[in-house]
Each structure stands twice: as structure tokens, then as C-alpha cells.
Amino acid sequence: MNAFEIRGGRTLNGEITPQGAKNEALQVLCAALLTDERVTLTNVPDIIDVNTLIELLEDMGVKIERPAPNTVVLQAANITPEYFVTNAFKKKSGKLRGTVMLAGPLLARFNKAYIPQPGGDKIGRRRLDTHIRGFEKMGVDFVYDADNQMFSLDTNQLKGTRILMEEPSVTGTANLIMAATLAEGTTTIYNAACEPYVQQLCRMLISMGANITGVSSNLLTIEGVGKLRGCEHRLLADMIEVGSFIGLAAMTQSEITIKNVDAHQLGVIPDVFQRLGINLSIKGDDIYIPAREHYRIQKFIDGSILNVYDHPWPGFTPDLLSIVLVTATQAKGTVLVHQKMFESRLFFVDKLIEMGAQIVLCDPHRAVVIGLDKQVSLRGINMVSPDIRAGVALLIAALSATGKSTIQNIHQIDRGYERIDERLNALGADIKRINLT
């Protein structure tokens, strides 16, 4: 079993470039199934979840080329429909949640698809109702195989329709958009997710010949077309890495420049970290964080305690609440972190408490953090990474702590962060990848 051994308390310095966006990669890779022509994707992160999806696409019959680092060329000219009922598909597709977005393109091109129960992080339930009910309105029938935990979907022809989504699900919106591009007639999706990654998917599909209007809003209109062509598409910088590096700089009192962040797509992320007292400036497409010994959490205008919570875009992304929480442990002041979407994402705070942080876990969704203001350092301990985002939050805590920490189950971190140990070591961190027998 691989683990990270971290010796904390070091000040970091230098420049770091975020990887391509993981969540966008899972969408646009699936979108390559909508055409039999070549699709070239650049700035693709070299991480476990993305590579697992690429392997699955290759097993399905998609021709894959990797002409350069972080570049993937896909051509879905010869898909094998029989593959979707094999045990190999069920096993591999159940490993990550991104495979759910295969359904839209497969229904659009082949009128048939299979969806496994979502895999990935153990952070709470991931309902498929938004996807399935939307497909039903487009003329899809489904059957659930309880023994294999697999949905089978089929249709004679996807039909354009009006869809009012009960929740602005990112993956649900992406799935329905991809299905609608080749459907007969016009589809409107209201209460659609409008995250930058969904916008990027729409722009990619438009470059392939899709007819989509309302991009960046929560009302999308898709006029179905007969065929889509190949394209070239570059992925955005991963906003979750950007936020992680901001928190890291503050926790380790480091001077760091984050390069090429696609600043215009970060939404309120810089503002939220500034409300934690972090001094940062956006210079062109870079973010500069100067070294500072202290940072003070702001209060609301009426003097009440700051509350940071997740909300559909353009609100604050839930993927960064773990980073906000750990960053607040060494700030001056108090903050309530409210994780609304998932019921298990705060269950890593026991490790932070063991490290010396002052945190009250109110319930599965809320935690109050009383910052130590650098008066007391966190101490290194042995811990286990429960999921991708909590794993990096624990890594940041370990880098700021006194002494040695060990993080096990770093497979979870590798699922979402490309060579994170190598890149942070280049800034002066001391992270070793070790094998625990």
C-alpha cells in the first residue's frame, strides 16, 4: 500500500501551474462518443480517474492516441455494442462516477446505454434520478437490474422535449445536453447547471456542429442535428487545484504564484479565500499569494460569524469546502463550514482535531472551526485519506504541521491530483511516496 510521508513546517516558494480540470475531462471524453471523427483534447490531467475512463473508452472500441503529454486523441468510429453487457464493463465502469455520462452519447448514437451505480468517493449518496427522468422525457425506457446494480436504457429515437430539472446536477445537465444534440427536434433544459465545465462542454459541442443557445445560463436550448464532426478542445485549469494551492500558501506562510489559472472562470473562489483573510492578487491570468504570518477571518457586516457553504454555480463549489475548513484552522477567528450537498464529506475532521485543530463537528453537514492563529502548530500524525478532496486537505495540514505525518490510501489523492508530491516538492515541500507492507 502506497502512502505519503510528509515532514511539515517548511515554507514553500515559487510558481506552480494547475492541471487540467478533472471534472471537465470526464465530460468531454464522453462527448467524443458523439462523432465517428477524430477529437483532440489538450490539457487533459494525467490522473487515475481520467485514465480509467480513457481505458474504458478504449475497451469499448474507441481508438486512442497520446501524441504528447496531457494530449489525447479519440476516434469512436468502431464501437462494440456487445461490450456493454460484459462483466468487464460492469467492473470497470463502476469504479468512478464519470461513467454515468457515457449514457447520453450512447443513447444519441446507438439508442441504447447502460449505467452502473456511481462509483468514486464514499462521500454520500449519488442519485441518478435527474439523469433517468430526463432521459424518460426524451423517449427512453429503462430497466434496473438489482442483482448487477445496472440500469439498461433504450429508445427507438430520442425526441426533443422540455425538461425542468429538479436539481441543477452538473453530470445530469451534461448527460442531457449530449443526448439532445442528436435528438429529433428541440430540447430545452431549465434549472440546468451552468458551471464553467458545463459551459466548456457546450462550446466543444458547438465546435462539433451542435446547435446550443443559452450557454452560461440555467436555460439551455438544443436544436438536434443529424451528425457531429470532430474537433480540437483545450480544457480549463482545474479550479479545485487553484483553491487548494491558495489554502496551501496561507497555511505554510509561503509566497506562491499560481500560473495560468483561467481567472475569468473562477467565480467567487478568490473572494471566499479573501474572506478567510488571505491576501491574494490576480495578475493577468496568474494568482499571487505573498508570504504572511497571520490571516484573519472576516465577519458578516452585522458582526456575526462567517458562514461558508456550498451552492450551485455561480455559488461556491462543494469540492473546496474541505480546503476552506483546513485553511481556517490556522487563521485568526471563527467560521462555520456548511457542507449541504454530501453527508459524509466532513468526516475527516477527527484527524485534524487529533493534529491539534479546534473544530466542533455539529452534525454530518456542519463544522465550526476556531482558528489557532499560528499560536499553536498542528502536529504530525498517521492518517488515512477517505476521499480525493479530504485527502488533499489532510496533505495541506501535514505540510503545515510540526513533525512527520503519514497519509495512507493515497490512491484517493492520485485519483484527482496529478503528481502532486513532485509538484509540491519543487516548491520546497518534503513529501516522500513510500510503500507500507
N, C-alpha and C positions, 0 to 999 in steps of 0.2 A: 504494500500500500504506500503510495506516494504522499509526502507531506512537505510543508514549508517549515523551515527552521529560521526564525527571524530574531535578530538581535537589534532591539529598538533603541530609541533615544538619539538617533543620528539626524542631523539637519541635512536636508536634501537641497540640491541646487541644479538648475539647468532647464533645458527645454524637453518637452515630451509631446508627441503627436498622438491623438486618439485614433483608435482603429476605426474601420468602417462600422456602420450601425448594424448590430446583430439583429434587431427586430425588423429592420428594413430588409436585410439579406434574406430572412426566411420568407418574406412576402414575394420579393422579386424573383427568387429562384423558382418558386412555384409558378409564377406568371410565365416563365419560359415555356411551360407546357401548352400555352395557348396558341403557339405557332409551330410549324414544322421547319421554320427557317432559323438561322443562327442568331443567338442572343449573347452579346458580350457584356459582362458585368465587371466593373473595376472597383477597387477599394473594398473588396469582399474580405471580411475578417477571417483569419485562419484559426478558427476555434472549433471545439468539439461539436457543438450543436449544429453549426453551419456545415461542417464536413460530414456529419451523419446524414443530413438532408441531401447533400450532393451525392453521397454514396447510394442513398435510396433512389434518387433520380436515375443514377447510372444503372442500378439493378432493374429499373423499370424499362430500360432501353434507351434512355437519353444519352446521346454522345457527349462526353465531357472532355474538354481540353483545358489545360492550365498553362498558357504560354508565358506567363510571368507571375511573380509573387502577387497575391491578392487579386488576380485576374482569373475569371472563369468564363469559358465559352461553352454554351449549351445548345444542342440541337435535338429537339424532340420529334424527329421525323419517323421513328420506328418504335412506338410504344408497344409493349407486350401486355395486352389486357389480362391475360391469364395470371400474370404475376400478382395481381391484387387479391387473389384468394389463397395465396400460399402462406404457409406458416412463417416463411422468411419475411414477408411483407408485414405481417401482424407483429412479429417480434421487433423488427427494426423501427417500424412506424410508431410503435407505442412508446419509444424512448424519449420523444420530445414533442412538445405541444405544437410546433410549427407544421407538423404533417397534416393537421386539420385543414390547412389552406391548400392542400392538393385537391380537395373536393370540388371547389369552384371551377378551376381549369379543366379537370377531368370531366365534369358534367357538361361543360361548354363544348368540349371537343368530341367526347365519346358517349355522352348521355348516361354515364354510369360512374359511380365512385364509391369508395369505402372509407369510412372514418373510424379510426380506433379511439378509445377513450384517451384523452390527452395525457401525455407523459410529462417529463421535465421536473421542475421543482416541486417539492412537497410543501406548498405554502397555502394550501386551501383548495376548495372545490373549483373546478373549471367547467362551467356549464356549457353545453353545446346547443341549448335551446335556440339562441339567437341565430346560429347558422342553420339549423334544421328547419325552423319555422320560416325563415326567409326563403330557403330552397323550396319548401312546400308551396309557397305563394307563387313561385315561378313554374309550378307544374311537376315537382319532383315527389315521388313516393319513397318512403323509407321503411326499412325493417331493422329492428335491433336484435342482434344475436347475443343474448345474455351470456351464453357459455364462453364465447370468444371476445365479449365486450367490444363488438364491432357493429357499426351502422352500415347498412347497404342502401345505397340511393340509386334510383334510376328514373329516367324520363324519356318520353318519345321526342320531345323538343322543349327546350327552355323557352318560356314565354315572358316577355316584359310585363312588369306589373308595378303597383305602388306598394312600397314596403315602409312601414313605420316601425323602426326598431325599438324594442322595449328598453334597451340599454345601448349606449354608444360603444359597443365592443369593437376593438381595433381589428382583431382577427376576423370577427364576424363581418365587419364592413369590407375588409379586403376580400374575403371569400365571395361575398355577394357582388362586389364590383367586377371581379374576374369572371364570374358566371354570366353577368349581364352583358359583358362586352360582345359576346357571340349569340346572345338570346334573340329571339324574334320579337321585334317591337321595342318599346321604350320602357325602361325601368327607372323609377325614382326611389331613392333611399333617403328617408328623413330620419333625423336623430342619428345620422352617421357620425362615426368617429372622424376627427379631422386632424389627427396627429401628423407631424411632418412626414412620418414614414408612409402614411396613407396617401398624403399629397404626392410623395415621390413615386409611389406605385401608380397613381393616376397619370402622372407626367410620363412615366415609362410606357404605359399602355397607350396614351395618346400618340407617342412617337412610333408606336407599332401600328397605328391606324385606328385606334378606338375613338369613339365619339363621346366624350365625357365633359360635362359642364358642371360648375359649382365647386370646382377643386378649391380646397382650403375652407369650405363652409360645411355645415352639417346637413345640407340638402344637395344631393348629387343626382344628376340626370344622365343616364347612359342610354344612348341610342345604339341598339345592336347592329353589328356589321357582319358581313359574310365571312371575312377572313382577316387575320392579323399577320403582320410581317415581322421580320427580325429587327433588332435594334442594338444600340450601344447605350449603356446606362452606368453612371457613376453613383455610388452610394454616399450618403451623408456621413459625416463624422458621428460617432456614437455619443449621443448626449449624456448617456449614463456614465461613460468613462470621463467625460468632461467634468461632470459634477463630482465624480469620485476623486479626481485629481485636485479639484478646488478644496474639498474637505481634507485631503491628504496634506496639502500645503499648509493649511491652518493648523492642523493637529501636530505637525512636525516642525512648525515655526520655520518654514522653508520658503525660499524665493524660487518660484517656478513659473515658467511661461508655457502655456498650453497652446500649441500651434494648430492652425487650420481647423478651427472648431465649428465652422459654418454658423457663425454667431447669430445671423438673422433667423435661424431656426431653433434657437434655444429657449424661446418664450420667457417664462418667469424664472427659469432656473438660476441665472445670475442674481436676480432680485432676492430670491429666497435665501441664498447663501450670504448675501449682503445683510439681510435682516438678522443673521446669526452673528453679525459683527465683522465679517471677513471683508477686508479691503481688497478689492479687485478692480481692474480696469480693462476694458475691451479696446484693443489697439488693432484696427483693421479687422482681420479675421483671427486674431490671437487674443488670449486672455492672460494678463499678467497679474500674479499674486505676489506682493512683496513679503519678505520675512517680517513677522510681527510676533512679539512675545505674548500679547493678550488680544482677545477679541470679545466684545460684549454683545450679548443677545439683546435686541431691541424689544420694546413692549408695544402693545397696541396703543393707539392715540389716547384712549381713555385710561391708560396706565395698567391695564390688565395683562396677564401673562400671554406671551406669544403662543399661538396655536398653529402648527404646520400640519397640513393634511393633504391627502391626495384627492385629485379631482380630474375628470376627463379634460383633455386638451381644449383650450389653452391653459387649464389649471396645471398644478404641479404633478409630475409623474410619480406613481407609486414606487417605481423602481429606485428612486433616490431617497426614500424616507429612511432606509437603513443607514445611508451615508449621513443624512442630516442628524439622525439620532446619535451616532458615534461622534460626530464632529462637535455636537453640543456638550459632550461630556467634559471637555476641557475649556469651554467658553466660560464667561462670567455672566451669570444669570440663569433663568429657568425657562424651559419651553415644554409645551405639551405636544407630543407627536401622535397624530391620529391616523392610523392605517385603516381606511374604510373598506378597501376592496377585498383583502385577503385576511383570513382569520388566524393564520399561523406565522405571519411574517415577522412578528416581534419576539418570537420565542428564542431568539439568540441573546437576548439582553442578560440572561443569567450569567453568561460568560463575561460580559462587560462588568457586571456587578462583582464577579469574582476577581476581576482585574483592579477593582477599587472604584469603579464609577458609581455615582449616586443616581440611581434610577428607581422609580416606583412603577412597576408594571400594574396598571389599574385593571386591565382586562385584556383579552386577546387582541384588542384593536388600539389600545391607548397606553402610552407610557409618558411619565413626567420625568424629565431629565434636569437635575440640578448641577450646573456646571461647576467644575473644580477650579476653574480659572488658573490652571497651571500651578496651583499651590501644592497639589499632591499629584505625583505622576501615576499613571496606570502602571501595573506590574505585569511582567510576562507570565503566562500560564500555558498549559496544554489545553487545546480545544479542538472541536470538530466543526467543519463548515457544513451547515444544514442546507444551504441553497446558494445560488450564484451571488445575489446581492448581499446577503448576510455574510458570506464568505469574504468578500472584499471589505466590508465594514470591519470585520474582525482583523483582516490584514492591516488596515489603516490603524486600528487600535494597537496592534502589536508593534507597528513601526514607530509609534509614539511612546510606547511603554519602556520602562526600565527593565533591563534583563532580557532573558531569552524566552521566546514563545514558540510553540509548535502548533501548527494548524493541520489537522488530518482531513481526509476526504477532499483534497484539493481538486479532485476531478470536477467537483461542482464549480470551482472558480475557473478552471480551464474551459468549462463549457461556454463561458461568456466573455473571457478576457484573454486576449492574445499575448502570449509570452510576458505576462505581467511581471514576473520575477526579473527577467532580463531587462525589461524597460525601466523598472524602478531601480534596479541595481546600477544602471547607467547614470542615475541621478545621485547616487551615493548611498542607497539602501543596502542593507546586509540581509539578503534573503537567499537561503540555500534550499534547493529541491533535494530531499532525502528520501530514502526508501526504508520504511518501517517494516520489519519482518515479524 
